[in-house]
Amino acid sequence: MAMRDWPLDQRPRERLLRYGAGALSDAELLAIFLGVGSAGRDVLTLSRDLLRHFDGLRGLMTAEREAFCAQRGLGPAKFIAVQAMLEINRRFQAQGLQRAGPLTDSRAAVDLLACHLRERQAEVFCCLWLDNRHRLIRLDEMFQGTISGASVYPREVVRRALQLNAAAVILAHNHPSGVAEPSAADRDITSRLREALRLIEVRVLDHIVIGDTRHVSFAERGWL
């Protein structure tokens, strides 16, 4: 049966309008995104099958392109739409933090960075640039690497700080392995960046490492 033939109170779109998005199941939300089913499966059945295959929304949204597109009912157009949706969410979070005033609560920075970095398949090194009142200027992805690490160049970080007239910075990167514990190399590059930025009077407030379910703050550990 096509979704248009379902009773109104069972259609995901109508349920969303009546009760709000929070009242919908993962399968119902995914059904709205997909729009149509595949041969022999209505869109809600397809959504449930996909969630089982990918072990939930997170597995689906972070699946590699080949694995995602290989599933019937998905494909390159849906993969592109998912990537665009994820990037919209990252930018939405960043703009919210920009409007929030001074960044005095490290939890807000962690929430933004987790949203931005946690699902990345390769290591990404970011800078949260702040003005002299610790308001966010912008979030920059400075360097990207393989799953085992990223090459970070202090000269490029200093150049960007000068371009933005930043007064302070929060460094951050993810560990695609899921383990947030900083490596010796992480501590070494933090020291190098801190010394380089000190010469232009830009304070390094923290270096946050994002893992799968937790994070590590250099400032909280007394390493800065």
C-alpha positions in Angstrom: 0.0 0.0 0.0 1.3 3.4 -0.9 1.8 5.9 1.9 -0.9 8.2 0.5 -3.4 5.4 1.1 -2.5 5.0 4.8 -4.8 6.5 7.5 -3.8 10.1 8.2 -2.7 9.3 11.8 -0.2 6.8 10.5 1.5 8.9 7.9 4.9 10.1 9.1 4.6 13.6 7.5 1.2 14.2 9.0 2.3 12.9 12.4 5.3 15.3 12.3 3.0 18.2 11.6 0.6 17.2 14.4 2.9 16.0 17.1 6.3 17.5 16.2 9.5 15.7 14.9 10.4 14.5 18.4 7.4 12.2 18.5 8.5 10.2 15.5 10.5 7.1 15.5 13.9 6.8 13.7 12.2 4.8 11.0 9.5 7.4 10.5 12.0 10.2 10.2 14.0 8.2 7.8 10.9 7.5 5.8 10.2 11.2 5.4 13.8 11.7 4.2 13.6 8.8 1.7 10.2 9.8 0.4 9.5 6.5 -1.5 10.1 2.8 -1.0 11.6 0.3 -3.3 10.2 -2.7 -5.2 8.0 -4.7 -2.9 8.6 -2.5 0.2 6.8 0.6 1.3 9.0 3.4 2.5 8.5 2.7 6.2 9.4 -1.0 5.7 12.4 0.1 3.7 13.5 2.5 6.5 13.2 -0.2 9.1 15.3 -2.7 7.0 18.0 0.0 6.4 18.2 0.8 10.1 18.6 -2.9 10.9 21.3 -3.3 8.3 23.3 -0.3 9.4 22.6 -0.8 13.1 20.7 2.4 13.6 20.7 6.0 12.3 24.3 6.7 13.3 25.6 3.7 11.2 23.5 4.8 8.3 24.5 8.5 8.4 28.2 7.7 8.7 28.4 4.8 6.3 31.1 4.9 3.6 29.8 5.9 0.2 30.2 2.5 -1.3 28.3 0.7 1.5 25.6 3.3 1.5 25.0 3.4 -2.2 25.0 -0.4 -2.5 21.6 -0.6 -0.6 18.5 -0.7 -2.6 16.5 2.4 -2.1 19.6 4.6 -1.5 22.2 5.6 -4.1 24.4 8.5 -4.9 21.7 11.2 -4.8 20.7 10.1 -1.2 24.3 9.9 -0.2 24.8 13.5 -1.4 21.7 14.6 0.5 22.9 13.0 3.7 26.3 14.7 3.5 24.7 18.0 2.9 22.3 17.5 5.8 25.2 16.7 8.1 27.2 19.8 7.0 24.1 22.0 7.5 23.8 20.7 11.1 27.5 21.4 11.7 27.1 25.0 10.4 23.9 25.5 12.4 25.7 24.5 15.6 28.6 26.8 14.8 26.3 29.8 14.1 24.5 29.1 17.4 27.7 29.3 19.3 28.8 32.5 17.5 25.6 34.2 18.7 25.9 32.9 22.2 28.3 35.5 23.4 31.6 34.9 25.2 32.8 31.2 25.2 33.2 30.9 29.0 31.7 27.3 29.2 34.0 24.6 27.8 30.9 22.3 27.5 29.6 24.5 24.7 32.9 24.2 22.8 32.9 20.4 23.3 29.3 20.0 22.1 30.1 22.0 18.9 33.4 20.1 18.3 31.8 16.7 18.9 29.0 17.5 16.4 31.7 18.7 13.9 34.3 15.9 14.4 32.9 12.8 16.0 31.7 11.0 12.9 34.7 11.8 10.6 36.4 8.8 9.1 39.8 10.6 8.9 41.6 12.9 11.4 40.7 16.5 11.2 42.5 19.3 13.0 40.4 22.4 13.8 40.8 25.8 15.4 38.1 27.7 17.2 39.3 31.3 16.8 38.1 33.7 19.5 38.3 37.5 19.9 39.6 39.3 23.0 36.2 38.7 24.7 36.4 35.0 23.9 33.5 35.3 21.4 33.8 32.8 18.5 35.1 34.3 15.3 34.9 31.1 13.3 35.7 27.4 13.3 38.4 26.5 10.8 39.3 23.0 9.6 43.0 23.6 9.2 44.3 20.2 8.3 43.0 16.8 7.3 44.8 13.5 7.3 44.5 9.8 7.1 42.9 7.7 9.8 46.3 7.5 11.6 47.0 11.2 11.8 47.1 14.7 10.3 50.2 16.9 9.5 49.8 20.2 11.4 52.0 23.2 10.3 52.4 25.9 13.0 53.3 28.5 10.3 49.8 28.0 8.7 48.1 28.3 12.1 50.0 31.5 12.9 49.1 33.0 9.5 45.4 32.2 10.0 45.4 33.8 13.5 46.9 37.0 12.0 44.3 37.0 9.2 41.4 36.8 11.6 43.0 39.1 14.2 42.3 36.4 16.8 43.2 36.9 20.5 42.8 33.3 21.5 42.2 29.8 20.1 40.9 26.4 21.2 42.6 23.6 19.3 40.8 20.4 18.5 41.1 17.2 16.6 39.3 13.9 16.4 40.6 10.3 16.8 38.7 8.2 14.3 39.8 5.1 16.3 37.3 6.3 18.9 39.9 6.5 21.7 40.2 10.0 23.0 43.4 9.6 24.9 46.0 12.1 23.5 49.2 10.7 22.0 52.7 11.9 22.6 52.6 13.5 19.1 49.4 15.4 20.2 51.2 16.8 23.2 54.2 17.7 21.1 52.3 19.6 18.5 50.3 21.4 21.2 53.5 22.7 22.7 54.8 23.8 19.3 51.6 25.6 18.5 51.5 27.2 21.9 55.0 28.6 21.5 54.4 29.8 17.9 51.2 31.6 18.8 52.7 33.1 22.0 55.0 35.1 19.8 52.0 36.9 18.3 50.1 37.1 21.6 47.4 34.6 20.8 46.5 32.4 23.8 45.9 28.7 23.4 43.0 28.1 25.9 42.7 24.4 25.3 43.3 21.4 23.0 40.3 19.1 22.9 40.6 15.6 21.6 37.3 14.1 20.4 36.8 10.3 20.6 33.8 8.1 20.1 31.9 8.6 23.3 34.2 10.9 25.3 36.7 13.7 25.0 39.9 14.8 26.6 40.7 18.4 27.5 44.4 19.5 27.8 43.3 22.4 30.0 41.4 20.2 32.4 44.4 17.9 32.8 46.7 20.9 33.5 48.8 20.4 30.4 48.5 24.1 29.3 
